[in-house]
Amino acid sequence: MRKMFIVLMLGILFLTACSQVKTADPAPEPAAEPAPASEPASEPAPASEPAPEPAAEEEIDEEVMQTVHMLKDQFLLDLTTKDIESMYGKPQVTSNAGGYLLWQYHYPKEGYSYEEEVISVDTQGFADGNMMAQLVVEFGDDTTVDAFSVYYIKEGEIMQYRATAQEVGEYPASAD
C-alpha cells in the first residue's frame, strides 16, 4: 500500500511538472521564390544533404549517455542508506512520504543547477538540454533500497528506467 502511495505521488509530481514544460515551435520553412515571368520555369534544385551535427553536440550526447549508463548499471537494490551515501554523496533532495524515505540526485551539465526542494523531474532542464539525468532512490522500512529510477532524455522524450525486486523496466516517463 505504501509503495503504491509513493508511486502515485511521484506520478502526480511528474505530471504536474510535465504540464509546465514549454517547447519551442519549429521555425517555418522559407517560401520558394517564384521564377520571373519572362523566364521559363526551371526544375527545382536537388535537396541538399542535411548538415552534419556539430562535434560539440555529439560529445554532449556521449557524456549524457555515459552518465545514464553508469546510473542504470549500478545494482542498488538492497543497499543501505549508508551504502548509497558513500557511492553518491548526500542527496540534493530528500523526502519521507508515507513512511518511505526517498533520495534524489541530480546530474546537470556544467554551469546548471536545479534548485527544487521536493522530489521532482526537471522537465525544463531536460527540455533545454541542461539536465543529463536524475536518480531517485526509494528506501523501504528497513532503510534498504526497494527501488530506484533514472530519468533522462532520449530523442526528445523524458524516459524512466525503474528497477525493483520484481521487475526492471524502461518507458516514457509520461506513462506514469
N, C-alpha and C positions, 0 to 999 in steps of 0.2 A: 504494500500500500504506500509506504513512504517513497519507494523508488518511483512509483507512478506519479506521485506528487512532484518529485524532483524533475522528472522528465517533462511533466506538464508545465512546470514553472519555467524551465529552460526554453521550451517551445513557445510559450507566451512571450518571454523576453525577446527571443529571436524574431518572432513575427512582428512584434512592436517595433523593433529596430529596423526590420526589413521594410516596413511601411514608410520609413523616413528616408530611404535611400533615393537620391536624385541621380538620374542617369542623363548623360548628355545626348541630345538629339544628333543623329548623324548629319554631317554637312550635306546640303543638296548638291547634286552634280550640276556643273555649269551647263547651260543650254548650248547646243551646237550653233555656230553662226551659219545663217543661210548663205548659199552661194550667190554672188552678184547675178542680177537678172540677165546681163549681157553675155555671161559665160555659161556653157553647158554644165549641167550638174556632174560632178565627178564622183567616183566611188569613194566611200568612206575609208579613211586611213585605217590600216590594221591596228587592232588593240595592242597596246604595248604591254610588255610583261610587268607585273607588279614589282615595285621597288623592293629590294631586299631589306629586311628588318635591320636596324642599326645593331652593331655588336653589343652596345651597352645594354639594350633590352634583352638580348639573348643571355648575357651574363646575369642580369637580374632574375630572369626566369629560372636559370640554373641555380641561383642562390635560394630562391623560393622553394624549388623542388628538393634541394638538398636539406633544407630546414624541415619540410613536410615529411620527407622520407625518414629523417633522423627521429622525428617525434613518433611517427607511425611504427617504426621498427623497434621501439623500446617496449619491453614487456613490463608493464606497470601493475598489472593485476596482482593483488595480494601483497603489494609492498606497503610499508607503513608510512605515516606522515614524515617520520624522521628520514626514511629512505628517499622519499620524493624531495624533501627539502635539501638533502645532500646532493641530489642529482641536478636540481633546477634552481636551488636557492629559495628565498622567501617568495611566496606568490604575490603577484601585483594586486589581486583581489581575492578576498575570502568571503564565504557565506556559510551560515549554519541554518539551512532551511529545513524545517520539519525534522530536526534532529540529525540531519546528514550534513557533513562537512564538505564544502566544495571549494576548490582552489583553482584560480585561473592564472595562466602565464601568457604574456604577450610576446610576440616575435615580430616587432616592427622593423621597417627599413631604417637605416641610419638617418638620424635627424627627426624622426617621427615619434610621437608619444601618444598613447591612448589613455586618457586620464579618468575614464569611467570608474566609479566606485562600487558598481554592482556587477555581478556576473552577467556579461552580455557579449554578443558578437559585434565586432566593429565593422558593420556593413559599409559605412562610409569610407573607412580606411582601406578595406578590401577593394571597394569600387574605384578609389583613387589610386590604387597600387601602392599604398603606404604600409599596409599590414601584410606580412608574409604568412603568418599562421597564428592561431590561438589554441592553447591547450587548456582543457577543463578536466580536472581530476575530481572524481566523486569517491568519497570515503564512506564505508559502512559504519555500523555501530561500534565495531572493534578497531576503528581508525586504520583499517587497511583498505586499499583501493578496490572498490567494487566495479568501477567503470571509468573510462576516460574517453574524451572526444578531442579530435584535432579538426579545427576549422581552417579552411584555406580556399583559395580561389583557383578555379580551373576553367579555362575557356569562358571567362566572364561570369561564371556561376559559383556561388559560395557552396563548398562541399563540406560534408561532415563525415569523418571517419570515426566510428564508435566501436569500442571494444568492451565487452562484458564477459563474464564467465560463460554465458550461454551462447553468445554469438559475436561475430565481428562483421561489421557492415560499412559500406561507403555509399552515400547517396546525397542528392542535393539537400542542403540544409533547409530549404524552404519546405521540404516534405515533413518537417517536424510538426 
